[in-house]
C-alpha cells in the first residue's frame, strides 16, 4: 500500500462530508526461504536453511488539520535480513533422541531499536523414553544486539527445563517438571528536554524458577482425580540490586466424574505467596490446604451417590410391566 490516507465521514441528512488526513505507516515485506533436509541413516538427520527477507517501510510522521494537505515529514527505509539455520537430530539408541538447532541472522537497517539486528539463537533437547518412563531436558538461548547512531539495545534470554513422567498403569501416572527463565535487557533512551538531547539507559533483569509435581488417578474410567503441587519463585529488578524475590506455592486438585451422558468437574486449589515485596492471603480459591481432604471425601460421597442413583434407575428400567 502506498499513498496518503484520508478518513471521511458523510452525514446522510445534510449530505456533508468531513475529511481528516492522518499519519501513514506502510510496510511491504518479501520473504524467501530455502530448506534442505538430509537423512543419512535411520539415527542421523541433518538439515539447514537460508532465509532472505526485505522490508520497505514508509511513514509520515505527523498529520494535518481537516481539509489541509499533509505537511509532515515523509521517511522511507529498506531493511534486509539474512538468516541461516542449521540443525541435526540424533538417535544413537532407540529410547534416546537428541535435537540441536542453531540460527544466526543479520539485519542492515532495523526499524526500531529493539528490533533484531545481530542475533543468534541456540537450542537443544534430549529425550529418553523407556517403557512407561519419559525423561526430557531442554535449553534455549537468544541473544540480540542492535546499535544505531542515537542509541543502542541488547537483550539476552535463556530458558532451561527438565520434565519426567511415569505411567506404571493405565489408572495411575506421575509427572514432574522444572523451568528456569532468565531475561536481561539493556537499552538506551534518547529524548529531547527543553530543546536538548538527553541520553539515558534502561536495565531490566528477570529470573523465574518454576516447578510442579502431580499425580493422576483414574477409577474404572469414570472418575479422574488429579493432585498437584506448584511452586514459583520470581526475581525481577530494574536499576535496583537483585533482591526483590517473591515465592509462590499452590496445592491443587481436580476431580472429574464421567458418564455416558454427562460429566462433572470439581476443581480444588489452595496457595500461598510470600516474599519481600508482597504477602498474599493463603486462601486463593476458597479452600485451604486443610480443606483438601474434606473436598476429596466430599467427592467420594458424590461418587457413591451417583452410582446408587444409576443402580436405582437401572432397577426401575428392568421392572416388568403388566
TIMI-766903 format. One record per residue (C-alpha): x, y, z; residue in one letter; residue number from 0. Coordinates in Angstrom, 3 decimals. Example, Ala and Ser with C-alpha at 12.3 -4.5 7.8 and 13.67 -1.06 7.14 Angstrom:
BEGIN
+----------+----------+----------+------+------+
!       xx !       yy !       zz ! resn ! resi !
+----------+----------+----------+------+------+
!   12.300 !   -4.500 !    7.800 !    A !    0 !
!   13.670 !   -1.060 !    7.140 !    S !    1 !
+----------+----------+----------+------+------+
END
This chain:
BEGIN
+----------+----------+----------+------+------+
!       xx !       yy !       zz ! resn ! resi !
+----------+----------+----------+------+------+
!    0.000 !    0.000 !    0.000 !    X !    0 !
!    1.349 !    3.421 !   -0.931 !    X !    1 !
!   -0.089 !    6.912 !   -0.696 !    X !    2 !
!   -1.674 !    9.335 !    1.760 !    X !    3 !
!   -4.582 !    8.301 !    3.973 !    X !    4 !
!   -7.808 !   10.190 !    4.454 !    X !    5 !
!  -10.727 !    9.449 !    6.761 !    X !    6 !
!  -14.072 !   10.772 !    5.541 !    X !    7 !
!  -17.436 !   10.930 !    7.337 !    X !    8 !
!  -20.641 !   11.619 !    5.382 !    X !    9 !
!  -23.814 !   12.843 !    7.114 !    X !   10 !
!  -26.893 !   11.472 !    5.342 !    X !   11 !
!  -29.281 !   14.198 !    6.456 !    X !   12 !
!  -27.138 !   17.155 !    5.327 !    X !   13 !
!  -25.036 !   15.370 !    2.687 !    X !   14 !
!  -21.904 !   16.961 !    4.138 !    X !   15 !
!  -18.529 !   15.277 !    4.199 !    X !   16 !
!  -15.712 !   15.934 !    6.643 !    X !   17 !
!  -12.251 !   14.632 !    5.783 !    X !   18 !
!   -9.203 !   14.305 !    8.002 !    X !   19 !
!   -5.728 !   13.468 !    6.763 !    X !   20 !
!   -3.813 !   11.297 !    9.198 !    X !   21 !
!   -0.294 !    9.909 !    9.522 !    X !   22 !
!    0.623 !    6.939 !    7.428 !    X !   23 !
!    2.704 !    3.817 !    8.043 !    X !   24 !
!    3.153 !    1.139 !    5.423 !    X !   25 !
!    5.386 !   -1.955 !    5.483 !    X !   26 !
!    5.916 !   -4.162 !    2.450 !    X !   27 !
!    7.594 !   -7.484 !    3.188 !    X !   28 !
!    9.020 !  -10.054 !    0.794 !    X !   29 !
!   10.388 !  -13.314 !    2.263 !    X !   30 !
!   12.134 !  -16.220 !    0.589 !    X !   31 !
!   13.005 !  -19.420 !    2.499 !    X !   32 !
!   15.071 !  -22.380 !    1.333 !    X !   33 !
!   15.331 !  -25.590 !    3.381 !    X !   34 !
!   17.368 !  -28.754 !    2.909 !    X !   35 !
!   16.845 !  -31.981 !    4.865 !    X !   36 !
!   19.233 !  -34.899 !    4.595 !    X !   37 !
!   18.633 !  -38.223 !    6.337 !    X !   38 !
!   21.937 !  -40.049 !    6.271 !    X !   39 !
!   20.857 !  -43.050 !    8.356 !    X !   40 !
!   17.940 !  -44.085 !   10.498 !    X !   41 !
!   19.594 !  -42.479 !   13.523 !    X !   42 !
!   21.107 !  -39.315 !   11.974 !    X !   43 !
!   19.287 !  -36.442 !   10.244 !    X !   44 !
!   20.815 !  -33.157 !    9.141 !    X !   45 !
!   19.041 !  -30.031 !    7.951 !    X !   46 !
!   19.996 !  -26.497 !    7.002 !    X !   47 !
!   18.205 !  -23.456 !    5.662 !    X !   48 !
!   18.558 !  -19.885 !    4.459 !    X !   49 !
!   16.024 !  -17.072 !    4.744 !    X !   50 !
!   16.100 !  -13.760 !    2.939 !    X !   51 !
!   13.600 !  -11.023 !    3.739 !    X !   52 !
!   13.362 !   -7.413 !    2.696 !    X !   53 !
!   11.068 !   -4.790 !    4.178 !    X !   54 !
!   10.267 !   -1.420 !    2.650 !    X !   55 !
!    8.996 !    0.943 !    5.330 !    X !   56 !
!    7.377 !    4.295 !    4.626 !    X !   57 !
!    5.851 !    6.658 !    7.158 !    X !   58 !
!    4.513 !   10.196 !    7.543 !    X !   59 !
!    5.411 !   11.416 !   10.988 !    X !   60 !
!    2.527 !   13.838 !   11.640 !    X !   61 !
!   -0.927 !   14.586 !   10.312 !    X !   62 !
!   -2.693 !   17.744 !    9.219 !    X !   63 !
!   -5.780 !   19.775 !   10.018 !    X !   64 !
!   -9.071 !   18.761 !    8.375 !    X !   65 !
!   -9.116 !   19.811 !    4.741 !    X !   66 !
!   -5.412 !   20.733 !    4.654 !    X !   67 !
!   -2.803 !   18.756 !    2.744 !    X !   68 !
!   -0.285 !   16.588 !    4.580 !    X !   69 !
!    2.753 !   18.646 !    5.566 !    X !   70 !
!    4.565 !   16.115 !    7.728 !    X !   71 !
!    7.959 !   14.641 !    7.101 !    X !   72 !
!    7.898 !   11.613 !    4.823 !    X !   73 !
!   10.559 !    8.988 !    5.569 !    X !   74 !
!   11.434 !    5.737 !    3.840 !    X !   75 !
!   13.888 !    2.951 !    4.557 !    X !   76 !
!   14.645 !   -0.594 !    3.481 !    X !   77 !
!   15.624 !   -3.358 !    5.898 !    X !   78 !
!   17.175 !   -6.586 !    4.646 !    X !   79 !
!   17.657 !   -9.657 !    6.845 !    X !   80 !
!   19.882 !  -12.622 !    6.046 !    X !   81 !
!   19.384 !  -15.615 !    8.366 !    X !   82 !
!   20.875 !  -19.073 !    8.310 !    X !   83 !
!   19.678 !  -22.182 !   10.137 !    X !   84 !
!   21.426 !  -25.416 !   10.989 !    X !   85 !
!   20.343 !  -28.440 !   12.981 !    X !   86 !
!   20.727 !  -32.138 !   13.490 !    X !   87 !
!   18.775 !  -34.973 !   15.031 !    X !   88 !
!   20.492 !  -37.958 !   16.605 !    X !   89 !
!   19.028 !  -41.243 !   17.768 !    X !   90 !
!   22.020 !  -43.375 !   18.791 !    X !   91 !
!   19.778 !  -45.841 !   20.629 !    X !   92 !
!   16.065 !  -46.369 !   20.247 !    X !   93 !
!   14.932 !  -44.770 !   23.546 !    X !   94 !
!   17.202 !  -41.702 !   23.203 !    X !   95 !
!   16.616 !  -38.699 !   20.910 !    X !   96 !
!   18.869 !  -35.626 !   20.724 !    X !   97 !
!   17.947 !  -32.479 !   18.759 !    X !   98 !
!   20.233 !  -29.466 !   18.248 !    X !   99 !
!   19.291 !  -26.220 !   16.451 !    X !  100 !
!   21.147 !  -23.004 !   15.668 !    X !  101 !
!   20.162 !  -19.787 !   13.875 !    X !  102 !
!   22.131 !  -16.645 !   13.106 !    X !  103 !
!   20.802 !  -13.504 !   11.459 !    X !  104 !
!   21.983 !  -10.084 !   10.340 !    X !  105 !
!   19.872 !   -7.026 !    9.501 !    X !  106 !
!   21.180 !   -3.803 !    7.976 !    X !  107 !
!   18.526 !   -1.220 !    8.981 !    X !  108 !
!   16.192 !   -2.331 !   11.821 !    X !  109 !
!   13.025 !   -0.276 !   12.093 !    X !  110 !
!   13.094 !    0.256 !   15.891 !    X !  111 !
!   15.963 !   -0.031 !   18.415 !    X !  112 !
!   14.583 !   -3.247 !   19.937 !    X !  113 !
!   14.249 !   -4.993 !   16.573 !    X !  114 !
!   16.559 !   -7.860 !   15.688 !    X !  115 !
!   19.855 !   -6.773 !   14.122 !    X !  116 !
!   22.789 !   -9.016 !   15.040 !    X !  117 !
!   21.205 !  -12.036 !   16.698 !    X !  118 !
!   21.772 !  -15.715 !   17.198 !    X !  119 !
!   19.678 !  -18.437 !   18.826 !    X !  120 !
!   20.714 !  -21.862 !   20.085 !    X !  121 !
!   18.523 !  -24.675 !   21.350 !    X !  122 !
!   18.897 !  -28.311 !   22.313 !    X !  123 !
!   16.619 !  -31.053 !   23.549 !    X !  124 !
!   17.255 !  -34.545 !   24.898 !    X !  125 !
!   14.507 !  -37.117 !   25.426 !    X !  126 !
!   14.729 !  -40.636 !   26.802 !    X !  127 !
!   11.719 !  -42.939 !   26.629 !    X !  128 !
!   11.776 !  -46.423 !   28.055 !    X !  129 !
!    8.531 !  -48.325 !   28.554 !    X !  130 !
!    6.372 !  -46.157 !   30.836 !    X !  131 !
!    9.102 !  -43.654 !   31.760 !    X !  132 !
!    9.782 !  -40.457 !   29.771 !    X !  133 !
!   12.648 !  -38.115 !   30.701 !    X !  134 !
!   13.448 !  -34.921 !   28.812 !    X !  135 !
!   15.573 !  -31.789 !   29.171 !    X !  136 !
!   15.989 !  -28.697 !   27.010 !    X !  137 !
!   17.919 !  -25.429 !   26.803 !    X !  138 !
!   17.273 !  -22.321 !   24.694 !    X !  139 !
!   19.239 !  -19.090 !   24.297 !    X !  140 !
!   18.502 !  -15.990 !   22.234 !    X !  141 !
!   20.929 !  -13.036 !   22.039 !    X !  142 !
!   20.298 !   -9.808 !   20.139 !    X !  143 !
!   22.402 !   -6.646 !   19.767 !    X !  144 !
!   21.153 !   -3.546 !   18.000 !    X !  145 !
!   23.237 !   -0.380 !   17.725 !    X !  146 !
!   22.131 !    2.756 !   15.882 !    X !  147 !
!   23.514 !    6.273 !   15.669 !    X !  148 !
!   21.434 !    7.678 !   18.572 !    X !  149 !
!   21.082 !    4.768 !   20.993 !    X !  150 !
!   21.591 !    1.017 !   21.383 !    X !  151 !
!   19.701 !   -2.012 !   22.724 !    X !  152 !
!   20.643 !   -5.555 !   23.661 !    X !  153 !
!   18.754 !   -8.490 !   25.103 !    X !  154 !
!   19.696 !  -11.954 !   26.316 !    X !  155 !
!   17.224 !  -14.686 !   27.169 !    X !  156 !
!   17.958 !  -18.181 !   28.433 !    X !  157 !
!   15.465 !  -20.904 !   29.194 !    X !  158 !
!   16.313 !  -24.234 !   30.839 !    X !  159 !
!   13.960 !  -27.016 !   31.791 !    X !  160 !
!   13.544 !  -30.683 !   32.595 !    X !  161 !
!   10.500 !  -32.911 !   32.872 !    X !  162 !
!    9.684 !  -36.509 !   33.676 !    X !  163 !
!    6.617 !  -38.723 !   33.634 !    X !  164 !
!    5.919 !  -42.249 !   34.781 !    X !  165 !
!    2.812 !  -44.268 !   33.898 !    X !  166 !
!    3.091 !  -47.661 !   35.603 !    X !  167 !
!   -0.586 !  -48.446 !   34.990 !    X !  168 !
!   -3.465 !  -47.120 !   32.928 !    X !  169 !
!   -5.149 !  -45.718 !   36.037 !    X !  170 !
!   -2.117 !  -44.032 !   37.624 !    X !  171 !
!    0.612 !  -41.639 !   36.456 !    X !  172 !
!    3.162 !  -39.238 !   37.955 !    X !  173 !
!    4.735 !  -36.181 !   36.349 !    X !  174 !
!    7.228 !  -33.532 !   37.451 !    X !  175 !
!    8.927 !  -30.600 !   35.745 !    X !  176 !
!   11.239 !  -27.663 !   36.410 !    X !  177 !
!   11.842 !  -24.496 !   34.363 !    X !  178 !
!   14.149 !  -21.515 !   34.685 !    X !  179 !
!   13.582 !  -18.435 !   32.528 !    X !  180 !
!   16.200 !  -15.692 !   32.504 !    X !  181 !
!   15.881 !  -12.358 !   30.675 !    X !  182 !
!   18.095 !   -9.297 !   30.843 !    X !  183 !
!   17.851 !   -6.224 !   28.627 !    X !  184 !
!   19.968 !   -3.103 !   28.400 !    X !  185 !
!   18.756 !   -0.310 !   26.159 !    X !  186 !
!   19.324 !    3.365 !   25.692 !    X !  187 !
!   16.629 !    6.000 !   25.972 !    X !  188 !
!   17.032 !    9.175 !   23.904 !    X !  189 !
!   14.605 !   12.091 !   24.218 !    X !  190 !
!   14.521 !   15.865 !   23.977 !    X !  191 !
!   14.140 !   18.008 !   27.092 !    X !  192 !
!   13.931 !   21.803 !   26.724 !    X !  193 !
!   15.370 !   21.513 !   23.242 !    X !  194 !
!   18.363 !   19.404 !   24.315 !    X !  195 !
!   19.015 !   15.762 !   23.528 !    X !  196 !
!   19.140 !   13.600 !   26.666 !    X !  197 !
!   20.588 !   10.060 !   26.659 !    X !  198 !
!   19.757 !    7.582 !   29.422 !    X !  199 !
!   19.712 !    3.807 !   29.940 !    X !  200 !
!   17.137 !    1.208 !   30.953 !    X !  201 !
!   18.147 !   -2.048 !   32.683 !    X !  202 !
!   15.809 !   -4.960 !   33.346 !    X !  203 !
!   16.714 !   -8.378 !   34.761 !    X !  204 !
!   14.259 !  -11.193 !   35.439 !    X !  205 !
!   14.699 !  -14.744 !   36.762 !    X !  206 !
!   11.788 !  -17.153 !   37.130 !    X !  207 !
!   12.067 !  -20.589 !   38.734 !    X !  208 !
!    9.006 !  -22.854 !   38.441 !    X !  209 !
!    8.488 !  -26.469 !   39.472 !    X !  210 !
!    5.486 !  -28.753 !   39.712 !    X !  211 !
!    4.677 !  -32.264 !   40.844 !    X !  212 !
!    1.420 !  -34.034 !   40.040 !    X !  213 !
!   -0.335 !  -37.383 !   40.199 !    X !  214 !
!   -3.368 !  -38.673 !   38.290 !    X !  215 !
!   -5.708 !  -41.417 !   39.392 !    X !  216 !
!   -8.464 !  -42.996 !   37.336 !    X !  217 !
!  -11.206 !  -45.177 !   38.814 !    X !  218 !
!  -12.963 !  -47.527 !   36.369 !    X !  219 !
!  -12.789 !  -44.891 !   33.617 !    X !  220 !
!  -15.498 !  -42.981 !   35.456 !    X !  221 !
!  -13.625 !  -40.759 !   37.901 !    X !  222 !
!  -10.365 !  -38.887 !   37.282 !    X !  223 !
!   -8.520 !  -37.358 !   40.240 !    X !  224 !
!   -5.511 !  -35.081 !   39.754 !    X !  225 !
!   -3.472 !  -33.835 !   42.717 !    X !  226 !
!   -0.581 !  -31.436 !   42.185 !    X !  227 !
!    1.822 !  -29.049 !   43.850 !    X !  228 !
!    3.214 !  -25.970 !   42.067 !    X !  229 !
!    5.885 !  -23.572 !   43.271 !    X !  230 !
!    7.269 !  -20.483 !   41.563 !    X !  231 !
!    9.987 !  -18.052 !   42.559 !    X !  232 !
!   10.354 !  -14.748 !   40.706 !    X !  233 !
!   13.162 !  -12.213 !   40.776 !    X !  234 !
!   12.857 !   -9.020 !   38.745 !    X !  235 !
!   14.568 !   -5.673 !   39.004 !    X !  236 !
!   15.414 !   -2.546 !   37.089 !    X !  237 !
!   18.199 !   -0.302 !   38.361 !    X !  238 !
!   17.936 !   -1.723 !   41.924 !    X !  239 !
!   20.054 !   -4.631 !   43.220 !    X !  240 !
!   18.781 !   -8.174 !   42.707 !    X !  241 !
!   16.959 !   -8.664 !   45.972 !    X !  242 !
!   13.224 !   -8.484 !   45.199 !    X !  243 !
!   12.427 !  -12.196 !   45.428 !    X !  244 !
!    8.861 !  -13.446 !   45.542 !    X !  245 !
!    7.883 !  -17.053 !   46.169 !    X !  246 !
!    4.527 !  -18.599 !   45.442 !    X !  247 !
!    3.260 !  -22.109 !   46.104 !    X !  248 !
!   -0.034 !  -23.734 !   45.287 !    X !  249 !
!   -1.604 !  -27.067 !   46.117 !    X !  250 !
!   -4.278 !  -28.096 !   43.692 !    X !  251 !
!   -6.616 !  -30.956 !   42.937 !    X !  252 !
!   -9.280 !  -31.608 !   40.342 !    X !  253 !
!  -11.907 !  -34.322 !   40.232 !    X !  254 !
!  -13.889 !  -35.271 !   37.138 !    X !  255 !
!  -16.868 !  -37.603 !   37.014 !    X !  256 !
!  -17.547 !  -39.184 !   33.617 !    X !  257 !
!  -20.716 !  -40.924 !   32.467 !    X !  258 !
!  -22.143 !  -41.827 !   29.093 !    X !  259 !
!  -24.343 !  -38.721 !   29.037 !    X !  260 !
!  -22.654 !  -36.061 !   31.133 !    X !  261 !
!  -19.567 !  -35.199 !   33.134 !    X !  262 !
!  -18.940 !  -33.112 !   36.239 !    X !  263 !
!  -15.745 !  -31.260 !   37.152 !    X !  264 !
!  -14.744 !  -30.182 !   40.657 !    X !  265 !
!  -11.617 !  -28.005 !   40.958 !    X !  266 !
!   -9.885 !  -27.600 !   44.295 !    X !  267 !
!   -6.875 !  -25.339 !   44.882 !    X !  268 !
!   -5.058 !  -23.598 !   47.688 !    X !  269 !
!   -1.966 !  -21.432 !   47.537 !    X !  270 !
!    0.300 !  -19.054 !   49.413 !    X !  271 !
!    2.641 !  -16.299 !   48.281 !    X !  272 !
!    5.479 !  -14.919 !   50.360 !    X !  273 !
!    8.325 !  -12.542 !   49.617 !    X !  274 !
!    9.873 !   -9.207 !   50.344 !    X !  275 !
!    7.539 !   -7.348 !   48.028 !    X !  276 !
!    4.149 !   -8.821 !   48.812 !    X !  277 !
!    2.377 !  -11.351 !   51.003 !    X !  278 !
!   -0.893 !  -12.795 !   49.768 !    X !  279 !
!   -3.731 !  -14.480 !   51.572 !    X !  280 !
!   -3.182 !  -18.234 !   51.900 !    X !  281 !
!   -6.774 !  -18.742 !   50.761 !    X !  282 !
!   -6.582 !  -18.462 !   46.996 !    X !  283 !
!   -9.561 !  -20.293 !   45.612 !    X !  284 !
!  -11.794 !  -20.503 !   48.638 !    X !  285 !
!  -10.301 !  -23.704 !   50.031 !    X !  286 !
!   -7.208 !  -24.047 !   52.207 !    X !  287 !
!   -4.807 !  -26.957 !   52.317 !    X !  288 !
!   -6.623 !  -28.387 !   55.318 !    X !  289 !
!   -9.873 !  -28.482 !   53.395 !    X !  290 !
!   -8.330 !  -30.537 !   50.597 !    X !  291 !
!   -9.019 !  -33.760 !   52.470 !    X !  292 !
!  -12.592 !  -32.663 !   53.111 !    X !  293 !
!  -13.078 !  -31.922 !   49.413 !    X !  294 !
!  -11.776 !  -35.354 !   48.419 !    X !  295 !
!  -14.108 !  -37.046 !   50.916 !    X !  296 !
!  -16.997 !  -34.982 !   49.600 !    X !  297 !
!  -16.130 !  -36.049 !   46.060 !    X !  298 !
!  -16.196 !  -39.694 !   47.176 !    X !  299 !
!  -19.645 !  -39.163 !   48.689 !    X !  300 !
!  -20.863 !  -37.623 !   45.440 !    X !  301 !
!  -19.452 !  -40.566 !   43.513 !    X !  302 !
!  -21.255 !  -43.079 !   45.759 !    X !  303 !
!  -24.499 !  -41.129 !   45.426 !    X !  304 !
!  -24.111 !  -41.093 !   41.662 !    X !  305 !
!  -23.631 !  -44.865 !   41.434 !    X !  306 !
!  -26.598 !  -45.510 !   43.749 !    X !  307 !
!  -28.729 !  -43.303 !   41.522 !    X !  308 !
!  -27.587 !  -45.197 !   38.426 !    X !  309 !
!  -28.403 !  -48.530 !   40.131 !    X !  310 !
!  -31.844 !  -47.258 !   41.134 !    X !  311 !
!  -32.591 !  -46.125 !   37.570 !    X !  312 !
!  -31.447 !  -49.481 !   36.229 !    X !  313 !
!  -33.716 !  -51.399 !   38.612 !    X !  314 !
!  -36.729 !  -49.284 !   37.649 !    X !  315 !
!  -35.995 !  -49.834 !   33.966 !    X !  316 !
!  -35.851 !  -53.633 !   34.316 !    X !  317 !
!  -39.126 !  -53.948 !   36.285 !    X !  318 !
!  -41.636 !  -55.990 !   34.154 !    X !  319 !
!  -44.882 !  -54.237 !   33.221 !    X !  320 !
!  -48.390 !  -55.780 !   33.379 !    X !  321 !
+----------+----------+----------+------+------+
END
